[in-house]
Amino acid sequence: MQLWDDILATAVVGTDQRELQLAAREDELGRLLTQIDNSDREGSLLSAASVVALYRSAGAAPPVDSHQLPEASAQDEADRASAESGQHLALMLDGEFREVLPEWLAAMNRARRRVPEEHLPALLDHGRSELSLRRAIIDVSGQRGEWLAVQNPDWYYAIRRDDKDVWETGNREERLLVLEKLRITDPTKAREFLVTTWPQESAKDRVVFLEKFAAGVNSGDEPFLNEALHDRSVEVRRAARPLLASLPNSEFSRRLKQLANQILSFKKPLIGKARIEVTLPEDPIAWLKANDIEIDSPPRNATQSVGPKAWALKEMISLVPVTYWNELWKKTPLEIIRAGDESEWRESFALGFLAAARRDPDPGWIEALVFFTATDPKQPPLIELVAYLPAARLEALSLDALKSESAELHSALPLLLAHRNPWSDQLSRAVVKRIKKRISESKDNVADWQTKTSLKQFARYVSPALYDELASGWPTQSESWSSWSKGVDAFQSPLAFRRDMHRAINEKEQNS
Amino acid sequence: MEQIIALAPDAASAKAGRSLATASKWQNVGHDERAVWGECQGSGAKPYQTVIDLSEPAFKCSCPSRKFPCKHALGLFLLIANQPAAGNTTVPAWAAEWLGKRDSQAQRRTEAAKKADEEPDEATLARRASQRAKRTLDREAKVVAGLKELELWLRDLLRHGLASAQTRSFDYWEQMAARLIDAQAPGVARRVRDLSYLPQSGDGWIEQLLSKVSSLFLLLKAYERIETLSVATQADVRSAIGWSIKEDELPEENVVSDEWLVLGQRTTGEEGLRVRRTWLWGQNTAKGALVLEFAAPGQHLALDLVPGTTVEAELNFYPSNYPLRAVLKKRVNTNLSLKEIGYPTSEHLLITYAEGLALNPWLEAIPAPLQTVVPVHRGEKWFAKDSNARLLSLRSDPASAWKLLALSGGYPITIFGEWNGRSLLPISAWADGRHIEL
C-alpha cells in the first residue's frame, strides 16, 4: 500500500530527515487524511500512521496456502485411555512415581489402550532418553504417535521401521536395540543380520554385537561363533569364547571338556574329605594354545600376583558349564564346590565356578554357591547371586525364609530385594505382616534400617489389588513408629498410585 | 482435576498435593454438600486436620505450612475429586467448628455491609463524595501531566526515526513506562513497556512499532478531547489509559444473562500477582466475554469457571463500545454439557475483529474459536489452516503447538485462542468431542 509505505519511509528515518508526503486518495480514507494539520510534522505523521494502521489492520487477510496438507494420521483402533490415565502419565513424566512408568506402559499395552493424544509429545520426548522404554512407548502411542514422529526428528525412533531397514541404516544404538529384540524373538534372523554386515563392522561394534548373542545362543550360531573365535581382534575372540562355552555340544566346548577331564579328577579318600585333584602341565597356557584354546594372559601387576597355572585353571573352569561336572562325576553341586575348596587350587575353583555359574545360571549351582558361602565363615558371602534365580524359585525361597517365626526379617531381605517380579498375594501379605509385627514389637535396632529403606522397592512388586489390606492396620501407636513412618509412607504412596493407575486403565470409559 | 491443580500456589505444592491424593494418607475422610474434611498422617504423632469449604472454596489446615492452600488441602481435594463416594457425611466437631466460624463471619460481614448501606447520613455522604472528587481530580492532573510527557517522548522518537529504536537501551523504554506508572496511567505504561520487545522481534518490527506508537498517539489525543466523545468511547479511552471501574459500580443495564460456554483459561504471572483470563461465549447472544481475576501471592484463584463446561449466569459487562470484559454477577446453574462452537472460517473472525476495531481502536484481543482448522508447521513456525486454505499464525510455545498437532492428527479441529489482529494465541481445543486445555 503506497500510503503506508510513504508513512513508514518517513517514520524510519525520522521527520528531521524526511518530510511526509501523502499521495491524494479519492476515498473515505483519503478524505480523512486531508483533515490532518500538516504544519505539525511529527503530529501529522503519527496521526496519519494511526489512521492508516487501523485501516490496514481491519482489512488484513491471512495468506492463502498453496501447499497440500500432509496426509492425515491413520485411524487408531485401540481405545483411548481415560483422562485420569492421562493424568497419571503426566505425573510420572513430571518425575513423580517415575519408576512405575514401565509397569504403566505394560498395563496399557495389555489392556490395548492408547495414550490420549495431548500427552503424546511429552511421552515421545521421554523416549528419547529412555531407550529401554521405546518399544512400549511406540506401542501405546498408536498411529497418531507414529504420525507425529514422522514430523519431528527428535522422535524418529518412534517410526515403525522394518528391522532389516533399521539394521542396515540405523545408528549404533538403534541397531543394538534391533539385535537385542531379535535375539529374543528370532535368534536365527538376528544372526543372519549380523553375518551380512559382519566384515564391515568395527572391532568395537563386533564386540558389543557379540555380547548381545548371549540371549538365545543356539547350535546354529556355532559356525559363525567359530569364525569370531579366530577374529583378528583379541576383544572379539574374548567375547566369542563364553558364547561357544555356553553351547555344550560345540566343538570348542567338547575340546575344552576333554582337556579339563585330562587334568581334573574327583577323589574321595577313605579317610578325610573329597577333593578335586589337579595335574597341570608345566606351561598350561601353551598347552591350551596347542589344543586351539586361547585364554588371556594373567594380569601383570605387583599387588596381585597370580601364577600362570592358577590363572589357566581358573580360566578353563570358567569356560566349562557347571552342570558338566555333575554329569562327569555324578556328584551334587555342593559336593563339587566343597571338593574344589579342598584342592590346593581352591582359589581357581571358587572363581572359576562363580564365573561359569553367572554365565549359565543353573539354579542348583546358584543355590549351592549361596549356601556354601553363607555357611562357611572363610568365604565372602555371595548372597547377591540369588538375583540369577528364576522368579518362581525366588518366590518359594522368600516364602520359606518368612515361614519360620524365629528367623530375623532382614535375613530374607536379599531374596526379597532380588525378587524384582510381581509378588504373589501370599508373599505380599507375608512380607507386610512380618514388617507390621516387627514395628509393633517396638524393638527397633540398627538392622531394621535396611528393611525401612527396602519398603520403597517392595511397593513396586507387591500386588496392588491388595492395597486396602496392605495399607491399613499399621501399628502407628508403637514406640518405634516414628522411625518407620517415612519408610511406610514410601511404601504406601507408590502402591496407592499403582492401584489407581491399574483401575483407571482397566475400567470402561464413562464419558465420551 | 486440572482445576484443582490450578489452585496450587506453586508447582512444588501441586506436586506434593498430587502425591497426597491417596486414601492411605488420610483417615476419617468425609464430605457433605458444603464441605470436605479429613485427617492426614504426617511425620508427627498428631495428624493434620484439613477442611475445605466447597462453597468458595476456602481451606483450613492445622499444618504449619504458610502456603495457601497447603499441600494437604490440595491432596484432600484431589482425593475427593477422584473418589467422590469416599467417607461418611457426619461433620466431625473440629471441622464443624471452623465452618461455623466462617458462617458467623459471613453473617457479620453481611450485617456490616447492611449497616453501611443503611445509615449514610447526609454529612457522611457529602464528605465521602468530596473526598472521592478530590482523589479523581488529583489523579486526573497526574495523568494529564504524564501523557504530556509521553507526547514529547513520542515526537522525539519520530523526529529521530524509528530505525534508532534498535540502538536504544532497555532503560529508554523502562523509564518512560515507570514515569507513566507514577502518573497513574498503568494501561499506557504497559503499552509502552510492550514496545521495548519489538525492536528484537524480527521481520516487520518497525511496522509493528509504528502501528503501536501511532495508536498511543491516538489515545492521548482522544484523552485531550475526551468530553467530546460518546460515553462508551470515553469508557474505552479511560480503560485503555488504566482507569478501572469498581465491580459494584458497573451499570445495571450492562447485565447479560445467557448460557456461557467457558472456552478457555490462561493464567499469567507465576510468582507475583497472578492474572487469570477466562474467556466465555454466550450461546444465545453469540457474544464473547472476558473475566479477569487477580490473586496476590498466597491467594488462590476461584474455581467457579471450569473450561469446557457451560454456566448459566448473569455477567455484568464493563462499559465499552465493544464490550468484552465482564464480571460474573450471578450464577444460576452449571451444567457439564459440552458444546462446540466457533467461526466456520477465518473470514468470520476477521470481519468480527474489524467491526470491533471500528468500535474500539484500542481493542487488543478478541476471543477466537475457530472451527475446522488444521494445525500445520513450516520449519519453526506454526499456523492454523482454515477450510479456505487461509494460514493464521499461531503464537504458542512449542509444547502447546505439538499438543495441537497431536490432537489434530492432520484432521480439522476447533481451536480456541486470543486473536490480536495478527496471530492467534491458542488456549484450548476441541478434538474428537473432547475439550482440552493446552
Interface residues (C-beta under 8 A of the other chain):
Chain A: I7 L8 A11 V12 V13 G14 T15 D16 Q17 R41 E42 G43 L45 L46 S47 A49 S50 A53 L54 S57 A58 G59 A60 A61 P62 P63 V64 D65 S66 H67 L69 P70 E71 A72 S73 A83 E84 Q87 L91 D94 G95 E96 F97 E117 E118 L120 P121 A122 R144 W147 L148 Q151 N152 Y467 A471 T476 S482 S485 K486 D489 Q492 S493 L495 A496 F497 D500 S512
Chain B: M1 K15 R18 S19 T22 A23 S24 K25 Q41 S43 A45 N82 L154 R155 L158 R159 H160 G161 L162 A163 S164 I206 E207 L210 S211 V213 S214 S215 F217 L218 K221 S346 L350 Y353 A354 L357 A358 P361 V374 V376 H377 F383 K385 N388 A389 R390 L391 L392 S393 A399 W402 K403 L405 A406 L407 G409 G410 Y411 G421 R422 A431 D432 G433 R434 I436 L438
